[in-house]
Amino acid sequence: MKMDMARQEVTLDEVTAAAISLQDDGMRVTIEAVREALGTGSPSTIHKHLVEWRASQAKPEAPKPEIPESIVADLGRWAQQFAQQAGAGANDALAQAESDMDALLKAGEELEAERDELLAQVASITSARDQALATAAEHAETIERLTVELRNARQVAMDALVGKAKDQLAIEGKDAQLAELRQQVERGVTASAAESDARLAAEMELIGATTARDNLAAEVRELRAQLDAAHAERSTLRAEMEVLRASR
């Protein structure tokens, strides 16, 4: 409210009317009283107008004493009383000027206090703004870091899925190879047995049962060796499959 009042200007006529009204009501004419009566106006402007108004009031008309002819002897006492009254008016004016000066000083101190408060508020707002900017910068850095980490995590997950798919394909390929080898061994054993039977029959017819038996035994040993080799290869393939499953 004080700052709003300080920004509005009042005229000499307004100050004069307020001062006369206060004077007629028997109240002291001060800057604060005039300001309160007007509800607006800066202390410096009101003081300037009051000085002008008091200057106009300080021009008393020349006294026209009417001395009764019968009391000429009282002329001296009357003159002395008049001089005292004039001096009292000057003293009152001096006291009023001192009061106005005190009011101006008080108003100046209030304005300085308001100015300091506004400066403090500006400093606080500036500090809060700087803190908010710093926090926003930190959040931006955190978001950027998390974005990079998320991108890297997605890449790692994708690589893991690709590797797992490759391992699965490799295992399936080994299983297919093992099945194919098993079929080849079975076909070989069957073919060898058939061939051996035919050869045995022919040899038995040619060289006799003894020779055929010996040859059959040799062929059986050979077939067993082939079968053992097939078993060994199958065991090797199974070991490779177990290593691949363990690495998944």
C-alpha positions as CSV (number, residue, x, y, z in Angstrom):
1,M,0.0,0.0,0.0
2,K,2.8,2.4,0.9
3,M,4.5,1.9,-2.5
4,D,1.3,2.5,-4.3
5,M,0.7,5.8,-2.4
6,A,4.3,6.8,-3.1
7,R,3.8,6.6,-6.8
8,Q,0.8,8.9,-7.0
9,E,1.2,12.7,-7.1
10,V,-1.1,15.2,-5.4
11,T,-1.7,18.8,-6.3
12,L,-1.2,21.9,-4.3
13,D,-4.9,22.5,-4.2
14,E,-5.5,19.1,-2.7
15,V,-2.9,19.5,-0.1
16,T,-4.1,23.0,0.7
17,A,-7.7,21.8,1.1
18,A,-6.6,18.9,3.4
19,A,-4.4,21.2,5.5
20,I,-7.2,23.7,6.0
21,S,-9.6,20.9,6.9
22,L,-7.2,19.6,9.5
23,Q,-6.6,23.0,10.8
24,D,-10.3,23.7,11.1
25,D,-10.7,20.4,13.0
26,G,-8.1,21.5,15.5
27,M,-5.6,18.9,14.4
28,R,-1.9,19.4,13.7
29,V,-1.1,19.8,10.0
30,T,1.6,17.2,9.3
31,I,2.8,15.2,6.3
32,E,1.4,12.0,7.6
33,A,-2.0,13.6,8.6
34,V,-2.4,15.2,5.1
35,R,-1.3,11.9,3.5
36,E,-3.8,10.0,5.5
37,A,-6.6,12.5,4.8
38,L,-5.9,12.3,1.0
39,G,-5.3,8.6,1.0
40,T,-2.4,9.0,-1.5
41,G,0.6,11.1,-2.4
42,S,4.4,10.8,-1.8
43,P,5.8,12.4,1.4
44,S,8.2,14.6,-0.6
45,T,5.4,16.0,-2.8
46,I,3.2,16.7,0.2
47,H,6.0,18.4,2.0
48,K,6.7,20.6,-1.0
49,H,3.1,21.7,-1.1
50,L,2.8,22.2,2.7
51,V,5.9,24.5,2.6
52,E,4.2,26.6,-0.1
53,W,0.9,26.6,1.8
54,R,2.6,27.6,5.1
55,A,4.6,30.3,3.3
56,S,1.3,31.8,2.1
57,Q,-0.1,31.5,5.7
58,A,3.0,33.1,7.1
59,K,2.1,36.5,5.5
60,P,-0.1,38.0,8.1
61,E,-1.7,41.3,7.3
62,A,-0.4,44.2,9.2
63,P,-2.1,44.3,12.5
64,K,-4.5,47.2,12.9
65,P,-4.7,47.6,16.6
66,E,-7.5,49.7,17.7
67,I,-6.4,51.3,20.9
68,P,-9.2,52.6,23.1
69,E,-8.6,56.2,23.9
70,S,-9.4,55.5,27.6
71,I,-6.6,52.9,27.9
72,V,-3.6,54.5,26.3
73,A,-1.6,53.3,29.2
74,D,-2.2,49.7,28.1
75,L,-0.6,50.3,24.7
76,G,2.8,49.0,26.0
77,R,1.3,45.8,27.4
78,W,-0.7,45.2,24.2
79,A,2.4,45.7,22.0
80,Q,4.4,43.3,24.2
81,Q,1.6,40.7,24.0
82,F,1.4,41.1,20.2
83,A,5.2,40.5,19.9
84,Q,5.0,37.4,22.0
85,Q,2.2,36.0,19.8
86,A,4.2,36.7,16.6
87,G,7.2,34.9,18.2
88,A,5.0,32.0,19.2
89,G,3.9,31.7,15.6
90,A,7.5,31.5,14.4
91,N,8.3,28.9,17.0
92,D,5.3,26.9,16.0
93,A,6.4,27.1,12.3
94,L,9.9,26.0,13.3
95,A,8.6,23.1,15.3
96,Q,6.2,22.1,12.4
97,A,9.1,22.2,10.0
98,E,11.2,19.9,12.3
99,S,8.2,17.6,12.5
100,D,7.9,17.5,8.7
101,M,11.6,16.8,8.4
102,D,11.3,13.9,10.8
103,A,8.3,12.6,8.8
104,L,10.3,12.8,5.6
105,L,13.3,11.0,7.2
106,K,10.9,8.3,8.4
107,A,9.3,7.9,5.0
108,G,12.7,7.7,3.4
109,E,13.8,5.0,5.8
110,E,10.6,3.1,5.0
111,L,11.2,3.4,1.3
112,E,14.8,2.2,1.8
113,A,13.6,-0.8,3.8
114,E,11.1,-1.6,1.0
115,R,13.8,-1.3,-1.6
116,D,16.1,-3.6,0.4
117,E,13.3,-6.1,0.7
118,L,12.6,-6.0,-3.0
119,L,16.3,-6.5,-3.7
120,A,16.4,-9.5,-1.4
121,Q,13.3,-11.0,-3.2
122,V,15.0,-10.5,-6.6
123,A,18.2,-12.2,-5.3
124,S,16.1,-15.1,-3.9
125,I,14.2,-15.5,-7.2
126,T,17.5,-15.3,-9.2
127,S,19.0,-18.0,-6.9
128,A,15.9,-20.2,-7.3
129,R,16.0,-19.8,-11.1
130,D,19.7,-20.7,-11.2
131,Q,19.1,-23.8,-9.0
132,A,16.2,-24.8,-11.3
133,L,18.4,-24.5,-14.4
134,A,21.1,-26.6,-12.7
135,T,18.6,-29.2,-11.7
136,A,17.2,-29.3,-15.3
137,A,20.7,-29.7,-16.7
138,E,21.4,-32.6,-14.3
139,H,18.1,-34.3,-15.3
140,A,19.0,-33.9,-18.9
141,E,22.4,-35.6,-18.3
142,T,20.7,-38.4,-16.4
143,I,18.2,-39.0,-19.2
144,E,21.0,-39.0,-21.8
145,R,23.0,-41.5,-19.8
146,L,20.0,-43.8,-19.2
147,T,19.1,-43.6,-22.9
148,V,22.7,-44.8,-23.8
149,E,22.5,-47.6,-21.2
150,L,19.1,-48.7,-22.5
151,R,20.4,-48.7,-26.1
152,N,23.5,-50.8,-25.1
153,A,21.3,-53.2,-23.1
154,R,19.0,-53.7,-26.1
155,Q,22.1,-54.4,-28.2
156,V,23.4,-57.0,-25.7
157,A,20.0,-58.7,-25.5
158,M,19.8,-58.8,-29.3
159,D,23.3,-60.3,-29.6
160,A,22.4,-62.9,-26.9
161,L,19.3,-63.9,-28.8
162,V,21.2,-64.2,-32.1
163,G,23.9,-66.3,-30.4
164,K,21.3,-68.5,-28.8
165,A,19.6,-69.0,-32.2
166,K,23.0,-69.9,-33.7
167,D,23.7,-72.4,-30.9
168,Q,20.2,-74.0,-31.4
169,L,20.8,-74.3,-35.1
170,A,24.2,-75.9,-34.5
171,I,22.8,-78.4,-32.0
172,E,20.0,-79.3,-34.4
173,G,22.6,-79.7,-37.2
174,K,24.6,-82.1,-34.9
175,D,21.5,-84.1,-34.1
176,A,20.7,-84.4,-37.8
177,Q,24.3,-85.5,-38.5
178,L,24.2,-88.1,-35.8
179,A,20.9,-89.5,-37.1
180,E,22.3,-89.6,-40.6
181,L,25.4,-91.4,-39.4
182,R,23.4,-93.9,-37.4
183,Q,21.3,-94.7,-40.5
184,Q,24.5,-95.1,-42.6
185,V,26.0,-97.4,-40.0
186,E,22.8,-99.5,-39.9
187,R,22.7,-99.6,-43.7
188,G,26.4,-100.6,-43.7
189,V,25.9,-103.3,-41.1
190,T,22.9,-104.7,-43.1
191,A,24.7,-104.6,-46.4
192,S,27.8,-106.2,-44.8
193,A,25.7,-108.9,-43.2
194,A,24.0,-109.6,-46.5
195,E,27.3,-109.6,-48.4
196,S,28.9,-111.8,-45.8
197,D,26.0,-114.3,-45.9
198,A,26.3,-114.5,-49.7
199,R,30.1,-114.8,-49.5
200,L,29.8,-117.4,-46.8
201,A,27.5,-119.5,-48.8
202,A,29.8,-119.3,-51.9
203,E,32.9,-120.0,-49.9
204,M,31.2,-122.9,-48.1
205,E,30.4,-124.3,-51.4
206,L,33.9,-123.8,-52.7
207,I,36.3,-124.4,-49.8
208,G,34.2,-126.0,-47.2
209,A,32.6,-125.1,-44.0
210,T,35.9,-124.6,-42.1
211,T,37.2,-122.0,-44.3
212,A,33.9,-120.2,-44.4
213,R,33.7,-120.2,-40.7
214,D,37.1,-118.6,-40.4
215,N,36.2,-116.0,-42.9
216,L,32.9,-115.3,-41.2
217,A,34.7,-114.8,-37.9
218,A,37.0,-112.3,-39.5
219,E,34.2,-110.5,-41.1
220,V,32.3,-110.4,-37.8
221,R,35.4,-108.9,-36.1
222,E,35.6,-106.3,-38.9
223,L,32.0,-105.5,-38.5
224,R,32.4,-105.2,-34.8
225,A,35.3,-102.8,-35.3
226,Q,33.2,-100.7,-37.6
227,L,30.4,-100.7,-35.1
228,D,32.8,-99.7,-32.3
229,A,34.1,-96.9,-34.5
230,A,30.5,-95.8,-35.1
231,H,29.8,-95.9,-31.4
232,A,32.9,-93.9,-30.6
233,E,31.9,-91.2,-33.2
234,R,28.4,-91.1,-31.8
235,S,29.8,-90.7,-28.3
236,T,32.0,-87.8,-29.5
237,L,29.0,-86.1,-31.1
238,R,27.0,-86.5,-27.9
239,A,29.9,-84.9,-25.9
240,E,29.9,-82.0,-28.3
241,M,26.1,-81.7,-27.9
242,E,26.4,-81.6,-24.1
243,V,29.1,-78.9,-24.3
244,L,26.8,-76.8,-26.6
245,R,23.8,-77.3,-24.2
246,A,26.0,-76.3,-21.2
247,S,27.1,-73.1,-23.0
248,R,23.5,-71.9,-23.7
